Amino acid sequence: MADVEWIENIKRIVIQAIEAGDPCDVIPGTVIKENPMEIQIDQKTILSNLQVILPKQFTDHAEVMNIPGMGEVSVTIKNGLKTGQMVLLLQKRGGQQYVVIGTW
């Protein structure tokens, strides 16, 4: 019986080591809908906006800039993801949460 427990412990340790060494997956996807955001990552899987963390750099947003001679100016950065755009996602191991890390 002790041998079986020892083997199970070794299996558990190996699985934990594998998971710790590979904490996330990098996945390509395609934006199929802008509002609300939907991203397709394979033929059957479509991620909803609730599953995707979208950093500010991939959204339309306002920024305040200090321009010499003009002072502070508010500008709108139009960088929202568009339908058909390819994105690169990180998926947390074992989770249903994804973060957009790039486009191409």
C-alpha positions in Angstrom: 0.0 0.0 0.0 2.9 2.4 0.8 4.2 2.0 -2.8 0.8 3.0 -4.3 0.8 6.2 -2.1 4.4 7.0 -3.0 3.6 6.7 -6.7 0.5 8.9 -6.4 2.5 11.5 -4.5 5.2 11.4 -7.3 2.4 11.9 -9.9 1.0 14.8 -8.0 4.4 16.4 -7.7 5.1 16.0 -11.4 1.8 17.5 -12.4 2.3 20.5 -10.1 5.8 21.0 -11.6 4.5 20.9 -15.2 1.7 23.4 -14.4 4.1 25.7 -12.5 6.5 25.7 -15.5 3.8 26.6 -18.0 1.3 28.9 -16.3 -0.5 30.1 -19.5 -1.2 29.4 -23.1 -0.7 31.9 -26.0 -3.6 31.7 -28.4 -4.3 33.5 -31.7 -7.9 34.8 -32.3 -10.0 36.9 -34.6 -12.4 39.7 -33.5 -15.8 38.7 -34.9 -17.9 41.3 -33.2 -17.0 44.8 -31.8 -19.8 45.6 -29.4 -20.1 43.6 -27.3 -16.6 42.2 -28.0 -16.5 38.6 -29.3 -13.2 36.8 -30.3 -13.1 33.5 -32.1 -10.2 31.2 -31.1 -11.1 28.1 -33.0 -14.0 26.8 -35.2 -16.3 26.2 -32.2 -15.0 28.5 -29.5 -16.1 32.2 -29.3 -15.1 34.2 -26.3 -17.5 36.8 -24.9 -16.5 40.2 -23.6 -16.9 38.8 -20.1 -14.1 36.3 -20.7 -11.7 38.8 -22.3 -9.6 41.4 -20.4 -8.9 44.2 -22.8 -6.0 46.6 -21.9 -6.6 50.3 -22.4 -4.1 50.3 -25.3 -6.6 48.3 -27.4 -9.6 50.6 -26.8 -10.8 54.0 -27.9 -9.9 56.3 -25.0 -9.0 59.9 -24.1 -5.5 61.0 -23.1 -4.4 64.4 -21.9 -1.2 65.7 -23.5 0.9 68.7 -22.7 1.8 70.5 -25.9 4.3 73.4 -25.7 2.6 76.7 -26.4 -0.9 75.2 -26.1 -0.9 73.6 -22.7 -2.9 70.6 -21.8 -5.0 69.2 -24.6 -7.4 66.2 -24.5 -7.1 63.9 -27.5 -9.0 60.8 -28.4 -6.9 57.7 -29.2 -8.9 55.5 -31.7 -7.3 52.1 -31.1 -10.3 49.9 -30.5 -10.3 46.4 -32.0 -12.2 46.0 -35.2 -14.1 43.1 -36.7 -11.7 40.8 -38.7 -8.6 42.0 -36.7 -6.2 39.3 -35.5 -5.3 39.3 -31.8 -2.9 37.4 -29.6 -4.3 36.2 -26.3 -2.9 34.8 -23.1 -5.1 32.2 -21.3 -4.5 31.5 -17.7 -3.9 27.7 -17.2 -7.1 26.0 -16.3 -9.1 29.3 -16.5 -11.7 30.8 -18.8 -10.1 34.3 -18.6 -8.1 35.7 -21.5 -6.1 38.9 -21.9 -5.3 40.5 -25.3 -1.6 41.1 -25.5 -1.2 42.2 -29.2 -2.6 42.6 -32.6 -1.4 42.0 -36.2 
